[in-house]
């Protein structure tokens, strides 16, 4: 009988040619109540502090409002030159404003800048009402899109981030949204880097303090309410490498700026990216039970790049986890194992491995012989 215990196959250094074995770098503390740091290219989480607790997103909500606008622009359902009407509700909305006028129509591109640069609550409502009829209907779409993106801890009740007990998210979800925005809309992401915008002869600066520092920051959005404190979803690009930081629950704008800059600097300084395998590369051979071949090669479908700390080079483990023997038949392309990369202080990275060849079953006599041999050797034990 085939044993189904899990076998861990440790890859030798020669198997992973050129890979640097690295363990955790210097740890870092932050005064933010909630924080997450993510390496964009790999998706690896470098730091997580209360990352799954519910928080009020405040104006960071507007990232989802902008996401849905970008989606319609990309799909051709909307153009930058289209104009949208301003309702009395939008005009009267308090808080941060773009200062649209009731009864007028505003260009979509101006509204995008009003939402992102000026953090206009009024601009957010204009967009919501124009795209889905009512802000409530738009909030439903926002939540549905959040779920589709994997933001499992998020519920939106409005387009602006106006405080509501049922309007919440997590810093992990906001990082997911930030990464999706950058990945899905390269043609529109540049709006997040704009430092100022003038509308109706009123010039307003972007509230993201990192844009005014020479640290590679190019987005995304700040937020603040009396209850939730100061928060930010930030992204910076240095030497072709991008890091996402979401921090929330800070006591002042000064603290928000300093803490986020510190977390970005730590991520770039203490962590590096390392390539383990190329797309389609064979990782190892695994044993097959009752197959016409004794082993089957397994390959990795996508290139594997991991973010790991730069210090302590001896504790990284790369292993293949699989049943003790893979039962035949095996079809080429079947997922039959997983490659796991781990080190102290970092979340495990686990990716699937696939059969690189088909392995048929042995004929009746071959299976019989194996069964007899198993029985004999089992009894001998």
C-alpha positions in Angstrom: 0.0 0.0 0.0 1.3 3.4 -0.9 2.4 5.5 2.0 0.8 9.0 2.0 3.1 10.7 4.5 4.5 14.0 3.4 8.1 13.9 2.4 10.3 17.0 2.6 13.0 17.0 -0.1 15.8 19.5 0.9 17.4 21.0 -2.2 21.1 21.2 -2.0 23.1 24.4 -2.7 24.1 22.9 -6.1 20.5 22.5 -7.0 19.8 26.2 -6.5 22.9 27.5 -8.3 23.7 31.1 -7.4 21.1 31.4 -4.7 22.3 33.3 -1.6 21.0 31.7 1.6 19.9 34.6 3.8 18.0 34.9 7.1 16.2 37.8 8.7 17.8 41.3 8.6 17.5 43.9 11.3 14.0 44.1 12.8 12.1 47.4 13.0 9.5 48.9 15.2 6.9 51.4 14.2 4.6 53.7 16.2 1.8 53.0 13.7 -0.9 50.9 15.3 -1.4 49.0 12.1 1.2 48.5 9.4 2.3 46.3 6.5 5.3 46.4 4.2 5.2 44.4 1.0 7.8 43.8 -1.7 5.8 44.6 -4.9 7.6 42.2 -7.4 7.4 39.2 -5.2 4.3 39.9 -3.1 6.4 38.9 0.0 5.3 40.5 3.3 8.3 42.0 5.0 6.5 43.4 8.0 3.0 43.0 9.4 1.7 44.7 12.6 -2.0 44.2 13.3 -2.4 44.0 9.5 -5.7 42.2 9.6 -7.5 44.4 12.2 -10.4 46.5 11.0 -9.6 50.1 10.5 -11.5 53.1 9.1 -9.8 53.8 5.8 -10.8 57.5 5.6 -9.7 59.0 2.3 -7.7 55.9 1.4 -11.1 54.7 0.3 -10.7 56.9 -2.8 -8.1 54.4 -4.2 -11.0 52.1 -4.9 -13.1 55.0 -6.3 -10.2 55.8 -8.7 -9.7 52.1 -9.4 -13.3 51.8 -10.8 -12.8 54.9 -12.9 -9.6 53.5 -14.3 -11.3 50.2 -15.1 -13.9 52.0 -17.2 -11.3 54.0 -18.9 -9.3 50.9 -19.8 -12.4 49.1 -21.1 -13.6 52.1 -23.2 -16.7 52.7 -21.2 -15.5 56.1 -20.2 -13.0 58.7 -21.6 -10.9 61.3 -20.0 -12.8 64.0 -22.0 -16.3 62.9 -20.9 -18.0 65.3 -18.5 -20.1 64.3 -15.5 -22.8 66.3 -13.7 -22.5 67.7 -10.2 -25.5 67.0 -7.9 -26.5 69.1 -4.9 -25.4 66.2 -2.7 -21.9 66.3 -4.1 -21.7 70.1 -3.9 -22.8 70.2 -0.3 -20.5 67.4 0.9 -18.1 68.6 3.7 -14.5 67.7 4.4 -11.8 67.9 1.8 -13.2 69.3 -1.5 -12.4 69.9 -5.1 -14.9 72.8 -5.1 -17.2 71.6 -7.9 -20.3 73.7 -8.6 -23.8 72.3 -8.5 -25.4 72.0 -11.8 -22.1 72.1 -13.7 -20.4 69.3 -15.6 -16.8 68.4 -14.9 -14.3 66.5 -17.1 -13.4 63.0 -16.0 -9.7 63.8 -16.0 -10.3 66.8 -13.7 -12.4 64.6 -11.4 -9.6 62.0 -11.2 -7.1 64.7 -10.1 -9.8 66.1 -7.8 -10.1 62.7 -6.1 -6.4 61.7 -6.0 -4.5 65.0 -5.7 -7.1 67.2 -3.8 -8.8 64.2 -2.0 -12.2 65.8 -2.9 -15.2 64.2 -1.3 -17.4 66.1 -3.7 -15.5 64.7 -6.7 -15.8 61.2 -5.4 -19.6 61.6 -5.1 -19.8 63.0 -8.6 -18.1 59.9 -10.0 -20.1 57.5 -7.9 -23.5 59.0 -9.0 -22.5 59.2 -12.6 -21.2 55.6 -12.9 -23.8 53.8 -10.8 -26.7 56.1 -10.3 -26.3 56.6 -6.6 -23.5 56.6 -4.2 -25.0 53.6 -2.3 -25.0 51.6 -5.5 -21.4 52.6 -6.2 -20.4 51.5 -2.7 -21.9 48.0 -3.4 -19.8 47.8 -6.6 -16.7 48.9 -4.6 -17.2 46.1 -2.1 -17.8 43.6 -4.8 -14.5 44.7 -6.5 -12.7 44.5 -3.2 -13.8 40.9 -2.8 -12.8 40.1 -6.4 -9.3 41.5 -5.6 -9.0 39.3 -2.5 -9.7 42.1 0.0 -11.6 39.8 2.4 -11.7 42.2 5.3 -13.2 45.2 3.6 -16.7 46.7 3.4 -17.4 50.1 1.7 -20.4 52.3 2.4 -19.5 55.4 0.4 -17.0 56.6 -2.2 -15.1 59.1 -0.1 -14.2 57.4 3.1 -16.7 59.4 5.2 -16.8 57.8 8.6 -19.4 55.0 9.0 -19.3 52.0 11.4 -19.9 49.6 8.5 -17.2 51.2 6.4 -13.9 49.4 7.1 -10.9 47.7 5.7 -7.5 46.4 6.9 -4.0 47.6 6.0 -3.3 44.3 4.3 -6.4 44.9 2.1 -5.2 48.4 1.3 -1.8 47.0 0.3 -3.6 44.6 -2.0 -5.5 47.5 -3.6 -2.4 49.6 -4.0 -0.6 46.7 -5.8 -3.6 46.0 -8.0 -3.8 49.7 -9.0 -0.1 49.8 -10.0 -0.3 46.4 -11.8 -3.6 46.9 -13.6 -3.4 50.5 -14.7 0.1 51.5 -15.7 -1.4 54.2 -18.0 -3.2 55.9 -15.2 -1.1 55.4 -12.1 0.9 58.6 -12.8 -1.9 60.7 -11.4 -0.9 59.5 -7.9 2.5 61.2 -8.3 1.1 64.7 -9.2 2.0 67.2 -6.5 -0.7 69.8 -7.1 -3.8 70.5 -9.1 -5.7 73.7 -9.7 -9.5 73.7 -10.3 -11.8 76.7 -10.3 -8.7 78.9 -9.7 -8.1 77.1 -6.4 -4.7 75.4 -6.2 -4.3 72.5 -3.8 -1.3 70.4 -3.1 -1.2 66.6 -2.8 -1.5 65.5 0.8 1.0 62.7 0.4 4.1 64.1 2.2 6.5 61.5 0.6 6.1 63.0 -2.8 8.1 66.1 -1.7 11.1 64.0 -0.6 13.7 62.5 -2.8 13.0 58.9 -1.8 11.4 57.5 -5.0 7.8 57.9 -3.8 5.1 58.1 -6.5 1.9 57.4 -4.7 -0.7 56.7 -3.3 -3.1 58.1 -0.8 -3.4 59.5 2.7 -6.3 59.4 5.1 -7.4 60.9 8.4 -10.3 60.9 10.7 -10.5 61.9 14.4 -11.4 58.3 15.3 -8.9 56.4 13.2 -6.0 58.8 13.3 -3.6 59.4 10.4 -2.9 56.8 7.7 -1.2 56.4 4.4 -0.9 53.9 1.5 2.5 54.6 0.0 4.6 53.3 -2.8 8.2 54.0 -3.7 10.4 52.8 -6.6 14.2 52.7 -6.4 16.6 51.2 -8.9 13.7 49.3 -10.5 12.4 47.8 -7.2 9.1 48.8 -5.7 8.0 48.6 -2.1 4.5 49.2 -0.7 3.9 50.5 2.8 0.5 50.9 4.4 0.5 52.4 7.9 -2.4 53.6 10.0 -3.4 54.9 13.4 -0.7 57.5 13.9 -1.2 60.7 15.9 -0.1 63.4 13.5 0.9 64.3 10.0 4.5 64.6 11.1 4.5 61.1 12.6 2.8 59.7 9.5 5.5 61.1 7.3 8.4 60.1 9.4 7.2 56.5 10.1 6.4 55.8 6.5 9.7 57.1 5.2 11.5 55.0 7.9 9.7 51.8 6.9 10.4 52.4 3.2 14.1 53.0 4.0 14.3 49.8 6.1 12.7 47.7 3.4 15.1 48.9 0.7 18.1 48.7 3.0 17.6 45.5 4.8 15.9 43.3 2.2 17.0 42.2 -1.2 15.4 40.3 -4.1 16.9 36.9 -5.2 16.0 34.7 -8.2 15.7 31.0 -7.4 14.2 29.4 -10.6 13.3 30.5 -14.1 9.9 29.9 -15.6 9.6 26.2 -16.7 12.8 25.1 -14.9 13.0 21.6 -13.6 13.4 21.6 -9.8 14.0 17.9 -9.0 12.8 14.4 -9.7 10.2 12.7 -7.5 9.5 9.0 -7.0 6.4 7.4 -8.7 4.5 4.5 -7.3 3.5 1.7 -9.8 4.6 3.8 -12.7 6.2 2.8 -16.0 9.0 5.2 -14.9 10.4 5.2 -11.4 10.6 9.0 -11.2 8.9 12.1 -12.7 10.6 15.5 -13.1 8.8 18.5 -11.5 9.0 22.0 -12.8 8.0 25.5 -11.7 5.6 27.3 -13.9 6.5 30.9 -13.2 9.9 32.4 -12.4 10.4 32.5 -8.6 11.8 35.7 -7.2 11.8 36.1 -3.4 12.5 39.0 -1.1 14.7 38.0 1.8 16.8 39.9 4.4 20.3 40.6 3.5 21.9 39.4 6.7 22.6 36.0 8.3 23.1 33.9 5.2 22.9 30.4 6.6 19.3 29.8 7.7 17.3 30.0 4.5 15.7 26.6 3.7 14.4 25.6 0.2 12.5 22.3 0.2 10.0 20.3 -1.9 7.0 19.0 0.0 5.3 15.9 -1.6 3.8 12.5 -0.9 6.4 9.8 -0.3 5.7 8.5 -3.7 3.5 9.9 -6.4 0.8 7.4 -7.5 0.7 6.6 -11.2 -0.8 7.5 -13.6 0.6 11.1 -13.7 -0.4 13.5 -16.4 2.0 16.1 -17.6 1.2 19.4 -16.0 -0.5 17.9 -12.9 0.3 19.7 -9.7 2.0 17.1 -7.5 4.2 19.0 -5.0 5.0 22.4 -3.6 8.3 24.3 -3.3 8.6 26.0 0.1 11.1 28.8 0.9 11.5 29.7 4.5 13.7 31.6 6.9 13.5 32.9 10.5 11.5 36.1 10.6 9.9 35.9 7.2 6.6 34.4 6.0 7.1 31.1 4.1 6.9 31.3 0.3 5.0 28.3 -1.1 4.5 27.7 -4.8 3.1 24.7 -6.8 5.3 22.3 -8.7 4.0 20.5 -11.8 4.8 17.1 -13.4 7.2 17.7 -16.3 6.3 14.4 -18.0 3.5 11.8 -18.2 4.0 8.6 -16.4 1.6 5.7 -17.2 0.7 2.8 -14.9 2.6 -0.4 -15.0 0.8 -3.3 -16.6 -0.9 -6.0 -14.5 2.2 -8.1 -14.1 4.3 -5.2 -13.2 1.8 -4.0 -10.6 1.5 -7.6 -9.3 5.3 -7.9 -8.9 5.5 -4.7 -7.1 2.7 -5.6 -4.8 4.3 -9.0 -4.0 7.6 -7.3 -3.4 6.0 -4.8 -1.1 4.3 -7.6 0.8 7.5 -9.6 1.1 9.6 -6.8 2.2 6.9 -5.5 4.5 6.7 -9.0 6.1 10.5 -9.1 6.4 10.4 -5.9 8.3 
